[in-house]
């Protein structure tokens, strides 16, 4: 490795170590102030306005996005733009979350005064515990750092990493406090890969006429035709009420051909697997995939509480969701 490369790696390592150490120290500072911040945010019946300037403002955007995606509606409010009209975004029942390293930025303090006049609860994430912002917020989360990781000690690095980490900690604690579930996450991420993994199987399954279905007395030649026509590599076997009694897969057919001299003379009931693997319609796609992998099957049957067939989920349906 060239000497220049060694220098660059040493610098990068020092920055990463400094930032990770600053975040570790934040965990040691957590106290009743953090609990109070979660309670204030959880009581918000409006939105959380995340306010900042400069590099802190960029961190605010990420925190607002994380809050919104985990069940707490939030917006980013640029401090300077707020003073030129965007303060109109604030309404009664909102909560203001303000980020500032110094706690003395003029635009931030002006918004602090306005929020106070509006009687809005204020949470500060501030790097200076004795600053004006920290003292006049309802609660302050101290994210002060010893020094920046920047070699010049100037560019916000360690301080912004600490602020972002504290914002993430607040958002995650708030999410758990409010009982935000995987299903709720899917509702606000319908187009993303994560959201697709959390879709209920009822939204993915083949239903109606697309379900391969025979009864126990169906001749095997008709069973094979049904399996070929529906193209899922299997068929359900039901009774006259639609209740599932068995399943026949491509693998079952292969094993049948090996054992029986004339399988076409048999009926479905004599050839079916009487222990079909099933899931409920509310089962998440990611859990369905885990069960299919565990059982080494390519299709799983969706049934209701009476064990009647509602649909079939094939592993190709999950591939199309880019779940792998």
N, C-alpha and C positions, 0 to 999 in steps of 0.2 A: 504494500500500500504506500502511495506517495505521501510525503510529509504533509502536503496541503490537505490531503484526505484525512489524515490523522487529526489535524487541527479542527477540521469541520466536524468530525465525529465527536471529538472531545467537547466542542461547544454545544452541539446538540444534546449530548448526554448531560451536560451541566444544566441546560435549560429544563430538560425533562425531570431531572432529579429535583431541581428547585421548585418546579411547579407541583410535582407530586408531594413533596414535603409540605408545601403550603396547604394543599388540600387535606393532607393527613392531620395537620394541626387544627383545621376547622372542626374536625370530628371531636377533638378534645374540648372545644369551646361550646358545643351544643348544650343548651340549658333550657330553663323555663321560657326564655325569650323565643326560642324556636317553636315551642309548643303553642305559645300565644300567637305567633305569626300564622301557624296552621289554623288555629281557631278563628282568627280574623278572616282569613281567606275562605275558610269553609262556610262562614256565615254570610258571605257575599251573595246577594240575590240578584245583583246586576252583573257587571263584568269587572275583571281585574285590569286596570290600566297600568302597564309597565312603562315607566318613564326613565329616560336617560339621554345622555349627550355623548357625542364622540364615540370612542371605543366602547364605553359602557352602553351606549345606545345600540351598538351592534349586538352586544350580549343580551340586551333587553329583547331584541327581536326573537332570538332563539328561545328565551324563557317564555315569552308570550306564546310562541308556537307550541312549546311543550305543554304549557298549561291548557291551551285550547284543545290539544289532541288527547288530553287525559281527563277530560270532563269538567274543566274550569274555564269557561269562556273568557278570553283575554285579548287585549289589543296592545300594540306598541304605540306609544305616544312620544314623539320626538320633542324634547323639551323646548327647543327654540321655536319649532313650528306651533307648538301648543300655545305659546305666548302671542302668536299672530293668527289666532282663530280656531286652532284645533282643540282648545280647552272646551269648546262646545260639545266635544265628544263625551265629556264627563257628565254623569247624571247621578241623582240620588240613588243610593243602594250600591254604588260602585265601590271598589276598593282600589287604592293607589299603591303600587309597589314601585319604589324609587331606588335607582342604582346610582351610586356616585363613589368614586375613590376618595375624594377629598371631603365630600359632604359640605362643600362651600361654594360650589358652582352657582353663579348668580341665577341662571335660568331655572335650575333645580329649586333654589330657595324661593323664587317667585311662585313656582307651581305649588310648593309646600304651603305658602301663605294662602293661595287660592283654595287648595284642597281643605285647609283648615277652616276657611270661611264657609265652605260647603258642608262642613262636618263629615267629611269622608274619612274612613279609617286609613291610616298610612303605615305601610310596612317599609322600612329602609333596609337595603343591603349596602352597607357602607364600609369603606376601608379606614375610617377615622372615627373611633368610638366617642371622641369628645367634640365632634363637629356639630354645627348647627342642625344639620339634617338628622344626625343620630339622636340628638337631644330632644328634638321636637316631633319626631315620628312616634306613633303609638308603640312601636316596637322596632328595635334595630338588631339586625343580624350582622355581627362583626366579621368582616372579611379582610381585615387589615393584614398586610404582609410585611415581612422584615425588609425585603428588597425585591426589585424587579429582576427577572432573569436576563433581561437585556444587558449586554456587555457594557453599555453606556449608562445603565441604570435609569433610562429615560422612557423607552417604549413600553406601554402597558403590556405585560406578559403574564407574570405571576399573578398580578392583581386581577386581570380579566379572567384567568383560569379559575381563580378562587371564587369570583363572583358567579361565574357560570355554574360551577360545581354546587354552590349554595342554592342557586336558583333551581337546579335539577333536584337537589335534596328536598327543597320546599315543595316542588311540584309532585314528586313521588310520594312524600308523606301525606300531602293533600289528597292525592288520588286514593290512597289506602284509607284515609280517614273518611272519605265520601263513599267508599265501597264501590269504586269504579271497577267494572269487570271486563274480562276478555271480550264478551259480547258487545259491551258498550264501546270498546276500542274499535271493534270491527265497524260499528255504526258510523264512526267519524273518520274511518280510513277505508271507505268502500272500494277505492280504485287501486290502492297500494297492495303490494305483495303480502304485507302483514295482515291487512284487512281481509284479503282473500283467504288466507289461512284460517281466519276466524269466522268465515261464513258458516252458517248452519247447513247441514247436509240436505235439509229440505229445499235449499236454494240451488243445489247442485245435482240432485238425483234425476235419473230417468224416471218418468212417471207415466201414468195412463197407458196408452197403447204401446209405448216404448218399453214397457216392462216385459221381459220374457216370462211367460206364465203358462204352465200346464197343470193338469190334475194328476192324481196318482194312477188313474186308469188310462192315461194317454199312452198310445203305443210309442215305442222308442223311435220309430222312423219319423213320427210327428214331433217328437221331442227334439230330434236333431234338426229338423226343418225350422222349428221355433228358435232354436239357439242360433242357427245360421242367419235367419231373417232379422233377428234383433241385434246381432253383432256384439254381444257383450261377453261371449265366451262362457255363458252359463244360462240356466233358467231356474226360476223359482218353481216349486211344486206346492200348490195350495189345495185346500178343500173347497167345497162349494160356496162357503161363506167368504172366501178370500184369505183365510187364516193360513199362515205359512206352516207347512209340514215337512218340507225338505228342500234340497237344492241339488241340481246336477250341473257339474262343471265340465269343461273340456278335459280336465285331468281325470274326472270320474269316467268319462267315456273311454279314454285310453285304457284305464285299468279294466273296464268292463270288456273291452275287445280282447284283452289278454286272458281273461278268465272264462268268458262265455263263448261257446262255439257258434251260437246264433243269437246275438244280442237283440236283433230287430224283432224277435218274437216276444221280447219282454215288454213290460209296461213301466212307466216312470216310477211307480211305487216300489218296484223291486230293485231299482238301480240307484235311487236317490240317497244322498247323504242326509241322515235324519238329525244331524246336529249343525244346521246352517248358522253362520256367523251373522249377527244382526246388530243394528244400532238404532237409536231413537232419532227422530227427525231433527231434534235440536242439537245433536252431537256436532261439535265443530269439525270443520274439514281437517284441521291438523290432527285432531284426535282420531278421526276415521282413518287417516293415513297411517298413524302409529299402530292402530289395531290391525290393519291390512298387512303391514310389514311384519308384525308379531306373528300373525297366523299364516303368513306366506300365501295370501290369496290376492286375486286381482279384482274381485268384486265383493261388495258387502251390501246386504239387504237392509233397507230401512223399513221398520215396522212400527205400528202404533202400540198403545198399551194393551190392546187385545191380541197382539201378535199378527195382525192383518198386514199384508204387504202394502206399503205406500210407494216404494220406489227402490231403485238400485243405483249405487254409486260405484263407478268403475275407476280404476287407478288412472286411466287416461284422462278422466275428467279433472283429476288433481294435477296431472302433468300440464294440462292446459292452463292451470292457474299459476304455473311457474313456481310450484311449491318446493322444488328440489334444488 
